[in-house]
Amino acid sequence: DPQGRFSIDPQFGIIRSKKQLDHETQSVVVLTVQSQLGNSPVYSSTQVNISVIDINDNPPVFLTKSDKVTISHTQPPGTAVYIAHAEDKDSGLNGAIKYSIASKQPNTFSIDPSLGVVNLTRTVFADKQQEYTLHIAAEDCGSPPLTSSLDSLAAKIVILDINDNSPSFTSSPLSYVMEDVEVGFLVHRIIAKDPDEGRNGQVTYHILSGNENKAFVLDKITGLLSTARLLDREIQERYSLTVMALDDGSPALSASQVLTIVVLDVNDETPIFLKQFYETAVHENQDPGEFVIKVEAVDRDAGLNSLLQYEILPGAGYEKFKMNSDSGELVTTASLDRETQEVFSIKGNCEISMSACKMGSENGSTAQLYLTVLDENDHNPLFAKTQYQISVREDLEEGSAILDLFASDKDDGLNGEVTYSLVDDTFGAFAIDSVTGSIVTTKALDRETKSQYTFRAVASDCSTHLPRSTTVSVVVHIDDVNDNDPVFLQNPIRAFVPAETPVNETIATVRAEDGDLGSNGAVVFGLMIAETVFQINANTGDIILQEPLTSKDFSTQLLVTASDRGLSPRTATAMVIIFTEEQEEEISFSHSLYEASVPENSAAGGH
């Protein structure tokens, strides 16, 4: 009890009020009471709940003393037109409020006594303006009741001839305009009707949405819609404008309509290829009609304005191709040969220019096609000659290159890469480098053993599928080298010469052979020691008696030489034993055993 509103008798515990209590301020008071016996430290406590019972001491009070409302003349009977509101601080029936109309009025309004809702009881007509002032009283249900009659509410109710018709559109919600019209072109007229009179029937027009890019302007009085900027169907081909028709009533009524404006196409766009540069390849030797590529262009125009025709512009090689004017597909009209023309170019850039033009228009664009003809293995390697003949010295060292073959192949890549091989037996004398085509010796040559070799060389391409090859004949002549000594057919030679043999008689003939050719193999004879009795024919080897024999027991030995006619002649010797008939029995070897040492690698025919 901080406010000190209560007191308690300390001996008898009687609680009394000290101040006037107010139910509206505090309806319940909770006191804590403590008791103690003498001076004992022990005490006890309890709570005392005091309810302040309300009495009807507060009249109803309106929150406002006067108010004004306006209602339409078209409102039907029973329509709530106003709500009165008063407050009473009391509780229970003391605070329950009943409302009533205190002023006199021509039975036009009634009021709900509990809710304070004022309702129309009859129709009010719009032929003239009427105004009613209602004095509304509030009374509580206490005993005795308190009233606000001295403090009533004055509610003024004004009946107006209001704007009760909204505008309605009579113009079409669809309009068309060409995209190339000038700024300010009249596109559409919006018309809306309002049956109300005066300002309530006066309509203005407004664009609510859909004109964000400010493409159109609307005259709000006439409803004329015009272009405010240039249109472009390719950017926006349809506008949906939400337009509003608003009357001038109070409150104003409105209606809205979605006006669709379709922008019609004009042929103002140039076709554009999806690519400016196309690249593709096609195999050679394909039949005419082979598909090459499909090009595509787009035109942002619509309808017939967007139909395209394709063609190849004249240029080098263009006659070998044909383009479908409708689809843009490019095909060959002839079989292509890579070796004749590997790339097709116009303007020197390996390109085929194409154009896409609008039907009935010369407005077009171009693109470039780079076409590469892919190789097929359709060519054999070709040797520079149909036959190769070569002469080599027989004293070439092993591994010497004697001939470089070369074959070319017009094909490309592995199809044109050439390797070489030999297909015939060369008796181990030759081999060929598979890459360079160089033919080399693989052993020492000997013309006297084999003077000519004939074999075939093959040039093959490296195609992985059905490789092609060409064969050429190679004839190798072995030229002679003076590497053989003359060889006597008989050595020694015994000649039996009668003592009476006349002068100039051939008494013996020596024979010698040389395996070499020409002058290297041409043998000439001579005597190692000059003789007066005998002479030898250098060409025939005939030994001729030059002087008569002096006795019947004559004998002698001649050393005969056989030499070739080479630049560095090689020589062999033989012994010719000449004796008369009487001494034939006396001839014998000077030794019964001959021994000699011969160096290795001695030339044939050496003495």
C-alpha positions in Angstrom: 0.0 0.0 0.0 2.5 2.6 -1.2 -0.2 5.2 -1.6 -1.3 4.8 2.1 -4.9 4.2 1.2 -5.4 1.7 4.1 -4.8 1.3 7.9 -4.9 -1.7 10.2 -5.6 -1.9 13.9 -2.4 -3.4 15.4 -4.3 -5.3 18.2 -7.5 -6.4 16.5 -6.3 -6.6 12.8 -9.2 -4.4 11.5 -8.4 -2.9 8.0 -9.9 0.4 7.2 -9.7 2.7 4.1 -8.0 6.0 4.6 -8.6 7.5 1.2 -11.4 7.4 -1.4 -11.0 4.4 -3.7 -11.6 4.5 -7.5 -12.6 1.4 -9.3 -11.5 2.9 -12.7 -8.0 3.6 -11.3 -7.4 0.2 -9.5 -10.1 -2.4 -9.3 -8.1 -4.9 -7.1 -5.7 -4.2 -4.2 -3.4 -7.0 -2.7 -2.2 -6.3 0.8 0.4 -8.3 2.7 -0.4 -8.4 6.5 2.2 -9.6 9.1 1.5 -10.7 12.7 4.0 -11.0 15.6 3.7 -12.3 19.2 5.4 -9.9 21.6 9.0 -9.4 21.0 9.4 -12.9 19.6 11.5 -12.9 16.4 9.0 -15.3 14.9 6.2 -13.9 12.8 3.8 -15.0 10.1 2.1 -13.2 7.2 -0.9 -13.5 4.9 -2.3 -11.8 1.8 -5.5 -9.8 1.8 -7.2 -9.3 -1.6 -9.5 -6.3 -1.7 -11.8 -5.9 -4.7 -13.0 -2.3 -5.4 -16.6 -2.6 -6.5 -17.6 -0.3 -9.4 -20.4 2.3 -9.0 -21.9 4.2 -11.9 -19.9 7.4 -11.5 -18.8 8.0 -15.1 -21.1 9.1 -18.0 -20.4 7.9 -21.6 -18.1 10.3 -23.5 -17.8 10.7 -27.3 -14.3 10.8 -28.7 -15.2 13.6 -31.1 -17.9 16.2 -30.7 -18.7 16.6 -34.4 -18.2 14.6 -37.6 -19.1 14.7 -41.3 -19.6 12.0 -43.9 -20.7 12.0 -47.5 -22.7 9.3 -49.0 -23.9 8.5 -52.5 -27.5 9.0 -53.5 -27.6 5.5 -54.9 -27.1 3.8 -51.5 -30.0 1.4 -50.8 -32.0 1.4 -47.5 -30.1 -0.5 -44.8 -26.7 0.8 -45.8 -24.5 1.7 -42.9 -23.5 5.3 -43.4 -21.8 6.2 -40.1 -20.6 4.6 -36.8 -20.8 6.6 -33.5 -18.4 5.6 -30.8 -18.4 6.6 -27.1 -16.5 5.3 -24.1 -17.6 4.8 -20.5 -14.9 4.1 -17.8 -17.2 2.2 -15.6 -17.4 -1.6 -15.9 -20.2 -4.1 -16.3 -23.6 -2.6 -16.9 -22.3 0.7 -15.7 -20.0 0.8 -18.7 -22.4 -0.7 -21.3 -23.5 2.1 -23.7 -26.8 2.5 -25.6 -26.9 4.9 -28.6 -29.9 6.9 -29.8 -30.7 9.8 -32.2 -31.6 12.8 -30.0 -32.5 15.2 -32.8 -35.6 15.1 -34.9 -35.2 13.9 -38.5 -37.7 12.7 -41.2 -37.3 9.0 -40.4 -34.4 8.8 -42.8 -31.9 7.2 -40.5 -31.9 4.7 -37.6 -29.2 3.7 -35.2 -28.2 0.4 -33.7 -28.4 1.1 -29.9 -25.7 -1.4 -29.1 -23.2 -0.8 -32.0 -23.9 2.9 -32.8 -24.2 2.1 -36.5 -26.3 4.6 -38.4 -28.3 3.1 -41.3 -30.4 4.5 -44.1 -34.0 3.7 -43.6 -35.1 4.9 -47.0 -33.7 5.9 -50.4 -32.3 9.4 -50.8 -32.7 10.8 -54.3 -30.1 12.6 -56.4 -32.3 15.3 -57.8 -30.9 17.7 -55.2 -28.3 17.8 -52.5 -29.4 17.1 -49.0 -27.7 17.5 -45.7 -28.7 16.0 -42.3 -27.3 16.8 -38.9 -27.9 14.0 -36.4 -27.4 14.6 -32.7 -26.5 11.2 -31.3 -26.7 10.6 -27.5 -25.0 7.8 -25.5 -26.4 6.4 -22.2 -25.0 3.7 -19.9 -27.0 0.9 -18.3 -26.1 1.8 -14.7 -28.6 2.4 -12.0 -29.3 5.2 -12.2 -28.1 5.5 -15.8 -25.8 8.4 -16.9 -26.2 10.0 -20.3 -24.1 12.2 -22.6 -27.1 14.4 -23.6 -25.3 17.4 -22.5 -22.2 16.3 -24.4 -23.8 14.7 -27.5 -22.2 14.0 -31.0 -23.3 16.1 -33.9 -22.9 14.0 -37.1 -23.4 15.8 -40.4 -24.4 13.5 -43.3 -24.2 14.9 -46.8 -26.1 13.2 -49.7 -24.3 13.8 -53.0 -25.1 13.1 -56.7 -21.8 11.1 -57.1 -19.8 9.7 -59.9 -21.4 6.3 -60.1 -20.4 5.2 -63.7 -16.9 4.1 -64.8 -15.6 4.8 -68.3 -15.9 1.9 -70.8 -13.7 1.4 -73.8 -15.3 1.2 -77.3 -12.1 1.2 -79.4 -10.3 -1.9 -80.5 -7.6 -3.4 -78.2 -5.5 -4.3 -81.3 -3.6 -2.0 -83.6 -0.9 -2.5 -86.4 1.9 -0.2 -87.5 4.7 -0.5 -90.0 8.2 -0.5 -88.5 9.5 2.3 -90.8 7.0 5.0 -89.9 8.3 8.4 -88.9 8.3 9.8 -85.4 4.8 11.3 -84.7 2.9 8.8 -86.8 -0.7 8.3 -85.6 -0.9 4.7 -84.6 -4.3 4.4 -82.9 -7.2 6.3 -81.3 -8.4 5.2 -77.9 -12.0 5.9 -77.2 -13.8 5.4 -73.9 -17.4 6.5 -73.0 -18.8 7.6 -69.5 -22.6 8.0 -69.1 -22.2 10.4 -66.2 -22.8 14.1 -66.6 -20.5 17.0 -66.3 -17.1 16.4 -64.9 -18.1 12.9 -63.9 -18.4 12.0 -67.5 -15.3 13.8 -68.8 -12.6 11.2 -69.6 -8.8 11.6 -69.9 -6.4 8.9 -71.2 -3.2 7.7 -69.6 -0.6 4.9 -70.3 0.0 2.9 -67.1 2.6 0.4 -68.2 4.2 -1.2 -71.3 5.8 2.0 -72.6 9.0 1.8 -70.6 11.2 2.6 -73.6 8.9 5.6 -74.4 8.1 4.4 -77.9 4.7 6.0 -77.9 3.0 9.2 -76.7 -0.7 9.5 -75.8 -2.7 12.7 -76.0 -4.7 12.5 -72.7 -7.6 14.6 -74.1 -8.1 13.1 -77.6 -6.8 9.6 -76.9 -4.6 9.8 -80.0 -1.6 7.4 -79.7 1.5 8.4 -81.8 5.1 7.2 -82.1 7.6 9.0 -80.0 10.7 7.3 -81.5 11.6 5.2 -84.5 10.3 1.6 -84.2 12.4 -1.6 -85.0 10.4 -4.8 -85.3 13.7 -6.8 -85.1 14.2 -5.3 -81.6 10.6 -5.4 -80.4 7.7 -6.6 -82.6 4.9 -6.3 -80.1 3.9 -3.8 -77.4 1.3 -4.4 -74.7 0.3 -1.0 -73.4 -2.0 -0.9 -70.3 -4.1 2.3 -70.9 -6.5 3.9 -68.4 -9.5 6.0 -69.0 -10.2 8.2 -66.0 -13.2 10.4 -65.4 -13.1 13.7 -63.6 -15.5 12.8 -60.9 -14.8 12.9 -57.1 -13.8 10.3 -56.4 -12.7 9.6 -59.9 -13.6 6.3 -61.6 -11.4 4.6 -64.1 -11.2 1.6 -66.5 -8.1 0.0 -68.0 -7.5 -1.9 -71.2 -4.5 -3.7 -72.6 -3.8 -2.3 -76.1 -1.7 -4.6 -78.2 0.4 -2.9 -80.9 1.9 -5.2 -83.5 4.8 -3.8 -85.4 4.7 -5.0 -89.0 7.9 -6.0 -90.8 9.7 -3.9 -93.5 12.5 -5.5 -95.5 15.2 -3.4 -93.8 17.7 -6.1 -92.6 20.7 -7.6 -94.4 21.2 -11.3 -94.2 24.1 -12.3 -92.0 26.0 -15.6 -92.3 26.4 -17.5 -89.0 30.2 -17.6 -89.8 32.2 -15.2 -91.9 34.8 -17.9 -92.6 34.0 -21.6 -93.3 36.6 -24.3 -93.5 36.1 -27.8 -94.7 37.7 -30.6 -96.6 36.6 -33.2 -99.2 38.3 -36.3 -100.6 39.4 -36.2 -104.1 38.1 -38.6 -106.8 34.5 -38.6 -105.3 31.6 -38.8 -107.7 29.9 -35.5 -108.7 27.2 -34.6 -106.2 29.4 -35.2 -103.2 28.3 -33.1 -100.2 30.8 -30.5 -99.2 29.2 -28.2 -96.5 26.0 -26.5 -95.5 26.3 -22.8 -94.9 23.6 -20.9 -93.1 22.6 -17.2 -93.0 19.9 -15.5 -90.9 17.8 -12.5 -91.7 16.0 -10.8 -88.8 13.1 -9.8 -91.0 9.9 -11.8 -91.0 7.8 -13.7 -93.5 8.8 -13.3 -97.2 11.3 -10.7 -96.2 13.4 -13.4 -94.3 13.4 -16.0 -97.1 17.0 -16.3 -98.4 18.6 -17.6 -101.6 22.2 -18.8 -101.7 24.7 -18.7 -104.5 28.4 -19.0 -105.3 30.0 -15.9 -106.6 32.1 -16.4 -109.8 35.7 -17.1 -109.2 38.5 -19.6 -109.9 37.2 -23.2 -109.7 33.6 -22.2 -108.8 32.3 -24.2 -111.8 33.2 -27.4 -110.0 30.6 -26.7 -107.3 26.9 -26.1 -107.1 24.9 -24.6 -104.2 21.3 -25.3 -103.4 19.8 -21.9 -103.5 17.2 -22.7 -100.8 19.1 -24.9 -98.3 22.7 -23.5 -98.7 24.1 -27.0 -99.2 27.2 -27.1 -101.4 28.0 -30.1 -103.6 30.5 -30.9 -106.2 29.7 -30.9 -109.9 32.8 -32.8 -110.9 35.3 -35.2 -109.5 38.1 -33.2 -107.8 41.8 -34.0 -108.2 44.0 -32.9 -105.4 47.1 -33.1 -107.6 45.6 -30.7 -110.1 44.2 -28.3 -107.5 44.6 -28.8 -103.8 42.8 -25.7 -102.6 40.2 -23.6 -104.2 40.7 -19.9 -103.8 39.1 -16.6 -104.8 41.0 -13.4 -104.4 44.1 -15.4 -103.7 43.0 -16.5 -100.3 42.0 -20.1 -100.8 38.3 -19.2 -100.5 35.1 -19.7 -102.3 32.9 -16.7 -101.9 29.2 -17.3 -101.4 26.3 -14.9 -101.1 23.0 -15.1 -99.4 20.5 -12.7 -101.0 16.9 -11.9 -100.1 14.3 -13.1 -102.6 13.5 -10.2 -104.9 16.3 -8.1 -103.4 19.9 -7.4 -104.0 20.6 -6.8 -100.4 23.0 -9.5 -99.4 26.2 -10.5 -97.6 29.1 -12.7 -98.4 31.1 -15.3 -96.5 34.3 -17.2 -97.4 34.8 -20.9 -97.7 38.3 -22.4 -97.5 38.1 -25.8 -99.1 40.9 -28.3 -99.0 40.9 -31.4 -101.2 42.1 -34.4 -99.2 44.5 -36.8 -100.9 43.6 -40.3 -102.1 46.4 -42.7 -103.0 45.7 -42.5 -106.7 49.2 -42.1 -108.1 52.1 -44.5 -108.4 55.6 -43.3 -107.6 57.3 -42.3 -110.8 61.1 -42.7 -111.5 62.9 -40.0 -113.4 63.8 -42.6 -116.1 62.2 -45.7 -117.5 65.6 -47.5 -117.2 68.9 -46.8 -115.5 72.2 -47.8 -117.0 75.5 -47.1 -115.4 79.1 -48.1 -115.7 81.4 -48.5 -112.7 84.9 -49.5 -112.2 85.5 -52.9 -110.9 88.0 -51.7 -108.2 85.3 -49.7 -106.3 85.5 -50.2 -102.6 82.7 -52.0 -100.8 80.0 -49.5 -99.7 80.6 -47.1 -102.6 77.5 -45.4 -103.9 77.1 -46.0 -107.6 73.6 -44.5 -108.4 71.0 -42.4 -106.7 67.5 -43.3 -107.7 64.7 -40.8 -107.3 61.0 -41.4 -107.6 58.3 -38.8 -107.1 54.7 -39.3 -106.0 52.1 -36.6 -106.6 50.1 -37.8 -103.6 50.3 -36.2 -100.2 51.4 -37.3 -96.8 52.1 -41.1 -96.5 50.5 -41.6 -99.9 53.3 -39.5 -101.4 56.2 -40.7 -99.2 58.4 -43.1 -101.2 60.6 -45.9 -100.0 63.0 -48.0 -102.2 63.9 -51.7 -102.4 65.5 -54.2 -104.8 63.4 -57.2 -106.0 66.0 -59.2 -108.0 69.1 -61.1 -106.9 72.2 -58.9 -107.2 74.4 -61.8 -106.2 75.2 -60.0 -103.0 76.8 -57.1 -104.9 74.4 -54.3 -104.3 71.9 -52.9 -101.8 69.6 -49.8 -101.8 68.9 -47.2 -99.1 65.2 -47.5 -98.5 64.9 -43.7 -97.8 67.3 -42.0 -100.1 67.3 -44.5 -103.0 71.1 -44.7 -103.2 72.4 -47.9 -104.6 75.7 -49.0 -103.0 78.1 -51.9 -103.4 78.1 -54.6 -100.8 81.2 -56.5 -101.9 84.2 -56.0 -104.1 83.4 -56.2 -107.8 85.3 -58.3 -110.4 84.6 -57.7 -114.0 86.3 -60.9 -114.9 83.9 -62.8 -112.8 80.7 -60.9 -113.8 80.8 -57.9 -116.1 77.1 -56.8 -115.9 74.3 -56.9 -113.4 70.7 -56.4 -114.3 68.1 -56.1 -111.6 64.9 -54.2 -110.7 64.4 -51.4 -108.2 60.9 -50.7 -106.7 59.6 -47.4 -105.4 56.6 -47.9 -103.1 54.5 -45.3 -101.3 53.8 -45.5 -97.6 50.0 -45.6 -97.8 48.4 -47.6 -94.9 45.7 -48.8 -97.3 46.6 -50.4 -100.6 50.1 -48.9 -101.2 51.1 -48.4 -104.8 54.5 -49.0 -106.4 56.6 -48.7 -109.6 59.4 -50.9 -110.8 62.4 -49.8 -112.9 65.2 -51.8 -114.5 68.8 -51.0 -113.5 71.8 -52.2 -115.6 75.2 -51.9 -114.0 78.2 -52.4 -116.4 81.5 -53.2 -114.7 84.3 -51.3 -116.3 87.6 -53.1 -116.6 90.5 -52.2 -114.4 94.0 -53.5 -115.3 94.1 -55.9 -112.4 95.2 -59.1 -114.2 98.6 -60.1 -115.3 99.0 -61.9 -118.7 99.1 -65.7 -118.2 101.1 -67.9 -120.5 99.2 -71.0 -121.7 102.4 -73.0 -121.4 105.5 -72.4 -119.3 108.2 -73.5 -119.8 108.1 -74.1 -123.6 110.3 -76.6 -125.2 111.2 -76.1 -128.9 113.0 -78.8 -130.9 114.8 -77.1 -133.7 116.7 -79.1 -136.3 120.2 -77.8 -136.9 119.5 -77.2 -140.6 116.5 -74.9 -139.9 116.6 -72.0 -142.3 116.7 -68.4 -141.3 113.4 -66.5 -140.7 111.7 -69.8 -139.9 109.3 -69.8 -136.9 110.6 -72.3 -134.5 108.1 -71.8 -131.7 105.0 -69.8 -130.7 104.2 -68.6 -127.2 100.6 -67.9 -126.2 99.4 -65.7 -123.3 96.0 -64.5 -122.1 95.0 -61.5 -120.1 91.5 -61.5 -118.4 91.3 -57.7 -118.7 89.5 -55.9 -121.6 90.8 -53.6 -124.3 94.3 -52.4 -124.0 94.4 -53.9 -120.5 93.9 -57.3 -122.0 95.9 -56.8 -125.2 99.2 -58.8 -124.9 102.5 -57.9 -126.5 105.5 -60.2 -126.4 109.2 -59.5 -126.0 112.5 -61.0 -125.1 113.9 -60.1 -121.7 117.5 -60.3 -123.0 118.3 -59.0 -126.4 119.1 -61.8 -128.9 120.7 -61.8 -132.3 119.9 -65.4 -133.1 116.2 -65.2 -132.3 113.5 -62.6 -132.6 109.9 -62.7 -131.3 106.9 -61.2 -133.0 105.4 -58.8 -130.4 101.8 -59.4 -131.5 101.7 -63.1 -132.4 104.4 -64.5 -130.0 106.2 -66.3 -132.9 109.8 -66.9 -132.2 111.8 -66.6 -135.4 115.3 -67.8 -136.2 117.4 -64.8 -137.4 120.8 -66.6 -137.9 121.8 -70.2 -138.8 122.5 -72.5 -136.0 126.2 -73.0 -135.5 126.2 -76.6 -134.4 124.1 -79.7 -134.2 124.3 -79.7 -130.4 123.0 -76.2 -130.0 120.8 -75.3 -127.0 119.7 -72.1 -125.3 117.0 -70.6 -123.0 115.0 -67.5 -123.8 113.1 -65.5 -121.2 110.0 -64.3 -123.0 107.8 -61.5 -121.6 104.0 -61.0 -122.0 102.8 -57.5 -121.2 99.4 -55.8 -121.5 98.9 -52.4 -123.1 97.4 -50.7 -120.1 98.5 -47.4 -118.7 100.3 -49.3 -116.0 101.2 -52.4 -117.9 101.4 -55.7 -116.1 104.0 -58.3 -117.2 104.5 -62.1 -117.0 107.5 -64.1 -118.1 108.0 -67.6 -119.5 111.0 -69.7 -120.4 111.5 -71.1 -123.9 114.1 -73.9 -124.1 115.5 -74.4 -127.6 117.6 -77.4 -128.5 118.5 -79.5 -131.5 117.2 -83.0 -132.0 120.5 -84.7 -131.1 120.3 -83.2 -127.6 116.8 -84.0 -126.9 117.7 -86.9 -124.6 120.1 -84.7 -122.6 117.5 -82.2 -121.4 116.8 -82.4 -117.7 115.9 -80.1 -114.8 118.7 -78.5 -113.0 117.1 -79.5 -109.7 115.0 -82.3 -108.6 113.0 -80.0 -106.2 112.1 -76.3 -106.5 111.0 -74.2 -103.6 109.7 -70.6 -103.7 108.0 -68.1 -101.3 105.1 -66.2 -102.7 103.8 -63.1 -101.0 100.0 -63.1 -100.2 97.8 -61.0 -102.5 100.3 -61.4 -105.3 98.8 -60.5 -108.6 97.7 -63.2 -111.0 100.3 -64.0 -113.6 103.2 -62.8 -111.5 106.6 -64.5 -112.1 
